[in-house]
């Protein structure tokens, strides 16, 4: 089975900030951030709407 990764432009920037050991575990990316508050979920929702996904 062949796997691929689709990046939103914003998510690609988020991804580059992750340690490589974490990067290889991620497939479809909308937003990468700590879940310390609701901000990451708000950003993910915003990006999903902007990119119609």
C-alpha positions in Angstrom: 0.0 0.0 0.0 1.3 3.4 -0.9 0.7 6.3 1.4 0.8 10.0 0.6 0.5 13.2 2.6 -1.5 16.2 1.5 -0.5 19.5 3.0 -2.4 22.7 3.4 0.2 25.5 3.0 -0.4 26.6 6.6 -0.1 23.0 7.9 3.2 22.5 6.1 4.7 25.3 8.1 3.3 23.8 11.3 4.7 20.4 10.4 8.2 21.7 9.9 8.2 22.8 13.5 7.7 19.2 14.7 10.4 16.7 15.6 11.1 14.3 12.8 10.0 11.3 14.9 6.6 12.9 15.1 6.5 14.0 11.5 6.6 10.4 10.2 3.5 9.4 12.1 1.2 12.1 10.6 -0.8 11.6 7.4 -3.5 14.3 6.5 -2.7 17.6 8.3 -5.0 20.5 8.9 -3.2 22.2 11.8 -0.3 21.3 14.1 -0.4 22.8 17.6 -0.5 22.0 21.3 -4.0 21.2 22.6 -3.5 23.3 25.6 -6.6 25.4 24.8 -9.4 25.5 22.2 -7.3 27.7 19.8 -6.0 24.7 17.8 -9.5 23.4 17.2 -10.7 26.9 16.2 -7.7 27.2 13.7 -8.5 23.7 12.3 -12.1 24.6 11.7 -11.1 27.9 10.0 -8.6 26.1 7.7 -11.2 23.3 6.9 -13.7 26.0 5.8 -11.1 28.0 3.8 -10.0 24.9 1.9 -13.4 23.2 1.7 -12.3 20.0 3.4 
